[in-house]
Amino acid sequence: MSGQSQFSVVPEGTVTTPKGFRAGGLHCGLKKTERHDLGAIVCDVPAAAAGVYTLNAFQAAPLRVTQESIARDGKLQAMIVNSGNANACTGQQGEDDARAMRTVAAQALGVAEHHVGVTSTGVIGELLPMGKVLSGIEQLPQRVKQDGGDDFCQAILTTDLVQKMTCVRLKVGGKEIHIAGAAKGSGMIHPNMATMLGFMTTDANIESQYLQQLLNRITDNTFNMITVDGDTSTNDMVVIMASGLAENEALTPEHPDWEAFAAGVQYVGEYLAKAIARDGEGATKLIETTVIGAENDEAARKIVKSIIGSSLVKSAVYGADANWGRIIAAVGYSGQPVNVNTVDIRLGDIVVLEQSRPVKFDEEAALVYLKTDTIQIHVNLNMGTGKATGWGCDLTYDYVRINAAYRT
């Protein structure tokens, strides 16, 4: 995470730490348990907004509605999210329901309808029980508050085991600003985007077009560099809202503090992406893979994804087996240029392959290392300047158990 010296982490920060934001959640009856299943982030003013969305051809109805809202004038004032039901592959009724959520939320919160975004996560192919959803939305204004970040995080979870949020502060033009984020995601995770929702807030003053440029760049290096199981969902979305209430001089790529701000957004995105990978369904270990020496950065990214997406690599990590043959196989079938005579591989600090030749290593030391909760795989192709890092998790028996009974 480059540039961390330019910002500091706010340990107790949430999506409501940036000026102007409130959040909350409640149980409206979408889940069988009493855990929150409906939430909102609300800004005191229309906020500059940007979003990135799943590339799955079957894009869920709420995503299209949110894109419509942002396209109107590049602003959002509220994001409404439900868990327990994805409202995906639900036809015209699903679109009508997503728009009804937007309309009722706008009325309840007293904001313009086109300043409301909507998103959903959960089971695909089932219509929302709109009586419960709309009744819940009408109750949200009483539950949305400045210290409601935790309640919002609970409202967006599905099979997640932990809440995922972070916040940083930095100076822009002498003004203190904050960048915060919350996300959900545990299974059906694979770039581009995944069954993953990400929400970022900042009080920085920045126009929507520059926010969109930055979000695209950050997403490619963070949320699109994780995988849990190779499945790309219908509902993935990351949205960022900027209230401008820090009252800094407007940020543009030419501003002297632009890269410092970008580093803060990068940190938040990377933190959330890694938290999603670490919380993969059934996972016991985070796998961080770095590829250097590739022909270019894009080739490096594809090779990283090939490695972290390999079921055999993931299984070997779960079993603490230093089977580097699975790693080099994933490099080889990535479809990217490689010199088969110059590849180096390390597991942590343990060299297992040098110039594509096996290196005798301490199997016991490798076993001890592979039993830790964060495993780093380093690959050097020794070909060019391309580099990339991505994150995944091990593949366990619990992943099958969880997904064999997802609807029940």
C-alpha positions as CSV (number, residue, x, y, z in Angstrom):
1,M,0.0,0.0,0.0
2,S,2.0,2.9,-1.3
3,G,1.9,6.3,0.2
4,Q,0.7,5.3,3.7
5,S,2.9,7.9,5.2
6,Q,0.6,10.5,3.6
7,F,-2.3,9.4,5.7
8,S,-3.1,7.8,9.1
9,V,-5.6,5.1,9.9
10,V,-8.6,6.0,12.2
11,P,-9.0,2.9,14.3
12,E,-12.6,3.4,15.2
13,G,-13.6,5.1,11.9
14,T,-16.7,4.0,10.0
15,V,-18.5,5.2,6.9
16,T,-20.0,8.0,9.0
17,T,-16.7,9.5,10.1
18,P,-16.4,11.8,7.0
19,K,-18.4,15.0,7.6
20,G,-22.0,14.9,6.5
21,F,-22.7,11.2,6.6
22,R,-25.1,9.1,8.7
23,A,-25.9,5.4,8.4
24,G,-28.0,2.7,10.0
25,G,-29.7,-0.6,9.7
26,L,-32.7,-2.7,10.8
27,H,-34.3,-6.1,10.5
28,C,-37.3,-6.0,8.1
29,G,-37.8,-9.7,7.7
30,L,-35.8,-10.8,4.7
31,K,-33.6,-13.0,6.8
32,K,-34.8,-15.8,9.1
33,T,-32.6,-14.6,11.9
34,E,-33.1,-11.2,13.6
35,R,-29.9,-9.8,12.1
36,H,-30.2,-6.5,10.3
37,D,-31.1,-7.0,6.6
38,L,-31.9,-3.4,5.4
39,G,-29.5,-0.5,5.7
40,A,-28.8,3.0,4.4
41,I,-26.0,5.6,4.1
42,V,-27.3,9.1,3.9
43,C,-25.5,12.4,3.3
44,D,-26.6,15.8,4.5
45,V,-26.1,17.2,1.0
46,P,-26.1,15.7,-2.5
47,A,-22.7,14.1,-2.8
48,A,-20.5,13.7,-5.8
49,A,-20.8,10.0,-6.7
50,A,-19.1,7.3,-8.8
51,G,-19.7,3.6,-9.2
52,V,-18.3,0.4,-10.8
53,Y,-20.5,-2.6,-11.5
54,T,-20.4,-6.3,-12.2
55,L,-19.5,-7.4,-15.8
56,N,-21.9,-10.3,-15.5
57,A,-24.4,-10.2,-18.4
58,F,-27.2,-10.8,-16.0
59,Q,-26.8,-7.6,-14.1
60,A,-29.3,-7.3,-11.2
61,A,-32.1,-4.7,-11.4
62,P,-30.9,-2.5,-8.5
63,L,-27.6,-1.9,-10.3
64,R,-29.3,-0.5,-13.3
65,V,-31.4,1.8,-11.1
66,T,-28.3,3.1,-9.3
67,Q,-26.6,3.7,-12.6
68,E,-29.6,5.7,-13.8
69,S,-29.5,7.8,-10.6
70,I,-25.8,8.7,-10.9
71,A,-26.0,9.4,-14.6
72,R,-28.6,12.1,-14.0
73,D,-26.2,14.7,-12.4
74,G,-23.3,12.7,-10.9
75,K,-24.6,12.9,-7.4
76,L,-26.2,10.7,-4.7
77,Q,-27.5,11.6,-1.3
78,A,-28.5,8.1,-0.1
79,M,-27.7,4.5,-0.7
80,I,-30.3,1.9,0.2
81,V,-29.2,-1.8,0.5
82,N,-30.9,-5.0,1.5
83,S,-29.4,-8.4,2.1
84,G,-31.0,-11.8,2.0
85,N,-32.4,-11.3,-1.6
86,A,-30.5,-10.3,-4.6
87,N,-33.4,-9.1,-6.8
88,A,-31.5,-10.5,-9.7
89,C,-33.0,-12.4,-12.7
90,T,-36.4,-11.2,-11.6
91,G,-37.5,-9.5,-14.9
92,Q,-39.6,-6.4,-15.2
93,Q,-41.1,-6.9,-11.7
94,G,-37.6,-6.8,-10.2
95,E,-36.9,-3.5,-12.0
96,D,-40.2,-2.1,-10.8
97,D,-39.4,-3.2,-7.2
98,A,-36.0,-1.6,-7.3
99,R,-37.5,1.7,-8.5
100,A,-40.2,1.4,-5.8
101,M,-37.4,1.1,-3.2
102,R,-35.8,4.3,-4.7
103,T,-39.1,6.2,-4.7
104,V,-40.1,5.3,-1.1
105,A,-36.6,5.9,0.2
106,A,-36.6,9.4,-1.4
107,Q,-39.9,10.2,0.2
108,A,-38.9,8.9,3.6
109,L,-35.6,10.7,3.7
110,G,-36.7,13.9,2.1
111,V,-34.2,13.8,-0.8
112,A,-34.6,13.9,-4.6
113,E,-35.5,10.5,-6.1
114,H,-32.5,10.6,-8.6
115,H,-30.2,11.1,-5.6
116,V,-31.0,7.7,-4.2
117,G,-29.0,4.5,-5.2
118,V,-30.3,1.0,-4.5
119,T,-28.5,-2.3,-4.2
120,S,-29.3,-5.8,-3.0
121,T,-27.5,-9.0,-2.2
122,G,-28.6,-12.5,-1.4
123,V,-30.4,-15.3,-3.2
124,I,-30.8,-14.9,-7.0
125,G,-34.1,-15.5,-8.8
126,E,-36.6,-14.6,-6.0
127,L,-38.9,-11.6,-5.9
128,L,-38.5,-9.2,-3.0
129,P,-41.3,-9.3,-0.4
130,M,-42.0,-5.7,-1.1
131,G,-44.4,-5.2,1.8
132,K,-41.6,-6.0,4.3
133,V,-39.0,-4.0,2.3
134,L,-41.0,-0.8,1.9
135,S,-42.2,-0.9,5.5
136,G,-38.6,-1.2,6.5
137,I,-37.5,1.7,4.3
138,E,-40.1,3.9,5.9
139,Q,-38.6,3.1,9.3
140,L,-35.0,3.9,8.2
141,P,-35.0,7.7,8.9
142,Q,-35.3,6.9,12.7
143,R,-32.5,4.4,12.5
144,V,-30.0,6.5,10.4
145,K,-27.6,8.3,12.7
146,Q,-24.1,9.6,12.9
147,D,-22.9,6.6,14.9
148,G,-24.8,4.0,12.8
149,G,-21.8,2.6,10.9
150,D,-21.8,-0.7,12.7
151,D,-25.6,-1.2,12.2
152,F,-25.1,-0.5,8.5
153,C,-22.3,-3.0,8.3
154,Q,-24.4,-5.7,9.9
155,A,-27.3,-5.0,7.4
156,I,-25.2,-5.8,4.3
157,L,-23.8,-9.2,5.4
158,T,-24.9,-12.5,3.9
159,T,-22.5,-15.5,4.6
160,D,-19.8,-13.1,5.9
161,L,-18.4,-14.0,9.3
162,V,-17.1,-10.5,10.1
163,Q,-17.9,-6.9,9.3
164,K,-15.5,-5.1,7.0
165,M,-14.7,-1.4,7.4
166,T,-11.9,1.1,7.7
167,C,-11.2,4.8,7.6
168,V,-8.2,7.1,7.1
169,R,-7.5,10.8,7.5
170,L,-5.1,13.1,5.6
171,K,-4.5,16.7,4.8
172,V,-5.6,18.2,1.4
173,G,-4.7,21.8,0.9
174,G,-4.3,22.2,4.7
175,K,-7.8,20.8,5.3
176,E,-8.3,17.5,7.2
177,I,-10.3,15.1,5.2
178,H,-11.5,11.5,5.8
179,I,-12.0,8.5,3.5
180,A,-13.9,5.6,4.8
181,G,-15.3,2.3,3.5
182,A,-17.5,-0.7,4.3
183,A,-17.9,-3.9,2.3
184,K,-19.6,-7.3,2.2
185,G,-18.4,-10.4,0.4
186,S,-17.5,-13.9,1.3
187,G,-18.5,-16.2,-1.5
188,M,-19.3,-16.0,-5.2
189,I,-16.2,-13.8,-5.4
190,H,-14.2,-13.3,-8.6
191,P,-13.2,-10.3,-10.6
192,N,-14.4,-8.4,-12.5
193,M,-16.3,-7.6,-9.4
194,A,-17.9,-10.3,-7.3
195,T,-20.9,-10.9,-5.0
196,M,-19.5,-8.0,-3.3
197,L,-20.8,-4.6,-2.3
198,G,-18.4,-1.8,-1.4
199,F,-19.4,1.6,-0.1
200,M,-16.9,4.5,0.3
201,T,-17.5,7.9,1.8
202,T,-15.3,11.0,1.9
203,D,-15.8,14.6,2.9
204,A,-13.3,15.7,0.2
205,N,-14.4,18.3,-2.3
206,I,-14.0,16.5,-5.7
207,E,-16.2,16.4,-8.8
208,S,-17.9,13.2,-10.0
209,Q,-15.8,12.9,-13.2
210,Y,-12.5,12.8,-11.3
211,L,-14.0,10.6,-8.6
212,Q,-15.0,8.1,-11.3
213,Q,-11.6,8.1,-12.9
214,L,-10.0,7.4,-9.5
215,L,-12.5,4.7,-8.6
216,N,-11.9,2.9,-11.9
217,R,-8.1,2.9,-11.3
218,I,-8.4,1.8,-7.7
219,T,-10.9,-0.9,-8.4
220,D,-8.5,-2.5,-11.0
221,N,-5.8,-2.7,-8.4
222,T,-7.9,-3.8,-5.4
223,F,-11.5,-5.2,-5.7
224,N,-10.7,-6.7,-9.1
225,M,-7.6,-8.4,-7.8
226,I,-9.4,-10.8,-5.4
227,T,-11.0,-14.2,-5.8
228,V,-12.6,-16.7,-3.5
229,D,-14.2,-19.3,-5.8
230,G,-14.1,-18.1,-9.4
231,D,-17.7,-17.1,-9.6
232,T,-18.7,-13.6,-10.8
233,S,-22.0,-12.4,-9.4
234,T,-24.9,-10.5,-10.7
235,N,-25.0,-7.8,-8.0
236,D,-21.4,-6.6,-7.5
237,M,-21.0,-2.9,-7.1
238,V,-18.7,-0.3,-5.5
239,V,-19.9,3.2,-4.9
240,I,-18.1,6.2,-3.5
241,M,-19.8,9.4,-2.3
242,A,-18.0,12.7,-1.6
243,S,-19.8,15.3,0.5
244,G,-17.3,18.1,-0.1
245,L,-17.9,19.3,3.5
246,A,-14.2,19.3,4.3
247,E,-14.2,22.5,2.2
248,N,-10.8,21.8,0.6
249,E,-9.9,23.3,-2.7
250,A,-11.5,21.1,-5.3
251,L,-9.3,18.0,-6.1
252,T,-8.3,17.3,-9.7
253,P,-5.4,15.2,-11.0
254,E,-3.4,18.4,-11.3
255,H,-3.8,19.2,-7.6
256,P,-0.5,18.8,-5.6
257,D,-2.3,16.6,-3.1
258,W,-4.0,14.4,-5.7
259,E,-1.7,11.4,-5.2
260,A,-2.0,11.6,-1.5
261,F,-5.8,11.5,-1.8
262,A,-5.5,8.6,-4.3
263,A,-3.2,6.7,-1.9
264,G,-5.9,7.1,0.8
265,V,-8.6,5.7,-1.5
266,Q,-6.2,2.9,-2.5
267,Y,-5.6,2.0,1.1
268,V,-9.4,1.8,1.8
269,G,-10.0,-0.3,-1.3
270,E,-7.1,-2.6,-0.7
271,Y,-8.1,-3.1,3.0
272,L,-11.7,-4.0,2.1
273,A,-10.6,-6.3,-0.8
274,K,-8.2,-8.2,1.5
275,A,-10.8,-8.4,4.2
276,I,-13.2,-10.0,1.7
277,A,-10.6,-12.5,0.5
278,R,-9.7,-13.4,4.1
279,D,-13.3,-13.9,5.0
280,G,-13.9,-16.2,2.0
281,E,-16.5,-18.9,2.7
282,G,-14.9,-21.6,4.8
283,A,-11.5,-19.9,4.5
284,T,-8.8,-20.3,7.1
285,K,-5.9,-18.5,5.3
286,L,-5.4,-15.4,3.2
287,I,-3.2,-16.0,0.1
288,E,-1.4,-12.9,-1.2
289,T,0.3,-13.4,-4.5
290,T,2.7,-11.0,-6.2
291,V,4.0,-11.4,-9.7
292,I,7.0,-9.3,-10.9
293,G,9.1,-9.4,-14.0
294,A,6.1,-9.9,-16.4
295,E,5.9,-8.5,-19.9
296,N,3.6,-5.7,-18.6
297,D,1.2,-5.0,-15.7
298,E,-1.8,-6.5,-17.4
299,A,0.1,-9.8,-18.0
300,A,1.1,-9.8,-14.3
301,R,-2.5,-9.2,-13.2
302,K,-3.7,-12.1,-15.3
303,I,-1.0,-14.4,-13.9
304,V,-1.8,-13.4,-10.4
305,K,-5.5,-14.2,-11.0
306,S,-4.6,-17.6,-12.5
307,I,-2.6,-18.5,-9.4
308,I,-5.1,-17.3,-6.7
309,G,-8.0,-18.8,-8.7
310,S,-6.4,-22.2,-8.9
311,S,-8.4,-24.8,-6.9
312,L,-5.3,-26.9,-6.7
313,V,-3.2,-24.0,-5.3
314,K,-5.9,-23.1,-2.9
315,S,-6.2,-26.8,-1.7
316,A,-2.5,-27.1,-1.3
317,V,-2.4,-24.0,0.9
318,Y,-5.2,-25.4,3.0
319,G,-3.3,-28.6,3.4
320,A,0.0,-26.7,4.1
321,D,1.6,-28.6,1.2
322,A,4.5,-26.8,-0.4
323,N,3.5,-28.0,-3.8
324,W,5.1,-25.3,-6.0
325,G,4.3,-27.4,-9.1
326,R,0.7,-26.3,-8.9
327,I,1.8,-22.6,-8.8
328,I,4.0,-22.9,-11.9
329,A,1.2,-24.8,-13.7
330,A,-1.1,-21.9,-13.0
331,V,1.5,-19.5,-14.4
332,G,1.8,-21.7,-17.5
333,Y,-1.9,-21.9,-18.3
334,S,-2.5,-18.2,-17.6
335,G,-2.3,-17.5,-21.4
336,Q,0.4,-14.8,-20.8
337,P,3.9,-14.8,-22.2
338,V,6.5,-16.6,-20.0
339,N,10.0,-17.7,-20.5
340,V,9.9,-21.3,-19.2
341,N,13.6,-21.1,-18.3
342,T,13.6,-18.0,-16.0
343,V,10.9,-18.4,-13.4
344,D,11.6,-17.9,-9.7
345,I,9.1,-18.9,-6.9
346,R,9.1,-18.2,-3.2
347,L,6.7,-19.2,-0.5
348,G,7.3,-16.4,2.0
349,D,11.1,-16.3,2.3
350,I,11.5,-19.9,1.2
351,V,12.9,-20.3,-2.3
352,V,11.4,-23.3,-4.0
353,L,12.2,-22.6,-7.7
354,E,15.1,-20.7,-9.2
355,Q,15.4,-20.1,-13.0
356,S,12.7,-22.8,-13.4
357,R,14.8,-25.4,-11.6
358,P,13.8,-27.0,-8.3
359,V,15.7,-25.7,-5.2
360,K,16.2,-28.0,-2.2
361,F,14.4,-26.4,0.7
362,D,13.5,-27.2,4.3
363,E,10.2,-29.1,4.1
364,E,9.6,-28.7,7.9
365,A,10.1,-24.9,7.7
366,A,7.7,-24.7,4.7
367,L,5.1,-26.7,6.7
368,V,5.4,-24.3,9.6
369,Y,5.1,-21.3,7.3
370,L,2.1,-22.7,5.4
371,K,0.2,-23.3,8.7
372,T,0.2,-19.5,9.4
373,D,-2.9,-17.5,8.5
374,T,-1.4,-15.3,5.7
375,I,0.5,-17.0,2.9
376,Q,2.6,-15.0,0.5
377,I,3.5,-16.4,-2.9
378,H,6.1,-14.5,-4.9
379,V,6.7,-15.2,-8.6
380,N,9.4,-13.5,-10.7
381,L,9.3,-14.2,-14.4
382,N,12.5,-12.2,-15.0
383,M,11.2,-11.0,-18.4
384,G,10.1,-7.4,-18.0
385,T,8.8,-4.6,-15.7
386,G,5.2,-5.8,-15.2
387,K,4.0,-6.4,-11.7
388,A,0.8,-7.0,-9.8
389,T,-0.5,-8.3,-6.4
390,G,-3.8,-10.1,-5.7
391,W,-5.5,-11.9,-2.9
392,G,-7.4,-15.1,-2.5
393,C,-8.0,-17.7,0.2
394,D,-7.7,-21.4,0.7
395,L,-10.3,-23.9,-0.4
396,T,-11.7,-25.9,2.5
397,Y,-14.4,-28.6,3.2
398,D,-16.5,-25.8,4.7
399,Y,-16.8,-24.0,1.4
400,V,-18.7,-26.9,-0.1
401,R,-20.8,-27.3,3.1
402,I,-21.8,-23.7,3.0
403,N,-22.7,-23.6,-0.7
404,A,-24.4,-27.0,-0.8
405,A,-27.1,-25.5,1.4
406,Y,-27.1,-21.8,0.6
407,R,-30.8,-21.5,0.1
408,T,-31.7,-23.6,3.1
